[in-house]
Amino acid sequence: MFEIKRNENGTISLNGRLDASQVDAARAVFNQVKESCEVDFAELSYISSAGLGLLFGTQKRLVDGGGGLTLINLSPHIREIFQIAGFDNIFEIAY
């Protein structure tokens, strides 16, 4: 199960498992992002390569416009996935 919400201050909250079957729902939200924002991973238990690709595409689009995503509340195992993929050099990750 996967849930994505954007709160009043613009933070995107991810909950559950972001895999290939859920990436279209997430894309609908991320495509609406026009400026820098935070993405809260506190309730995310899993992210697949499809989810990583969606985040990467969003980051590339935002950086080209002078913005970017800040990732917050990553669990140790999701943080490790970002480090192994080299995404810790692409995204601002709040510790």
N, C-alpha and C positions, 0 to 999 in steps of 0.2 A: 504494500500500500504506500502511496505517496501523496503528499499534500504540499502545495506551495501557496504562500500568501505574501502580499505586500502591505505593510502597515502604513499608518498615516505619515510617518517620517521618511518613508521610502525604502526602509529595510525589507529585504526579501528573506523570508523564513522558509527553510526546507525541512520537511518532516518525512521520515520513512526511508524508502529506497528509490534513488534516482537511477533508473536503468533505461535500457532502450525502449521498453514499453511505456515509459512515463515521460520521455524526453519531449514529445510534442506538447504535452500540457505545460511543461516548464518553459519550452520555447515561446509559447504564447505570452508568458509573463516577461521573460527576458527581452523579447523583441520590443516591448514597450519602454524599456529602460533607455533614456536619452542622455543621462548624466551620471556622474559617479554615485555609487550607492554601496551599502554594506549587504553582504549575503551571510545570513546566520545559519550555521551548520549545527547548532546545538542539538537538534532533534533528528539529524540525518544519520542513518545507520549504515548506508552503503551508497557508493557512487560507482557507476560503470564507466567504461571508456566513452560511451555515448554521452553521458553526463559531463565528463571532462571536456569533450569536444564542444558541447554547447557553451560551457563556461568560457573556454578558450576563444570561441568565435565572438561571444559577447565582449570579452575583454579586448580583443583586437579592434572591434568596432568602436568601443569607447575610447581606447587609447588614441586611435586615429583622430578622434575629436577632442583630445585633451583631457579625457576623464579616465575612469577605471573602476574596477570592482575591488572592494576590500572584504576579505573573507574573515569571519569571526567565529569563535567557538568551535573550532575543528577538534574532533576527538583524536586521540593519539594515532589510531589506525588510519583515519582519513588523512591526517597530516602527513603520515608516512607515504601514502599513495601520491600525494602532491609532491613530496620530496623526490621519490623515485622517478616520477614523470618529469621532474625538472620544473614543475609549475610553481614551486616556491620562489623561483626567479622571475616569474611572469606576473604573479599576483602579489598584492600587498596582503600579507597574512598577519592579523593581529594576534599577538601571543598573550 
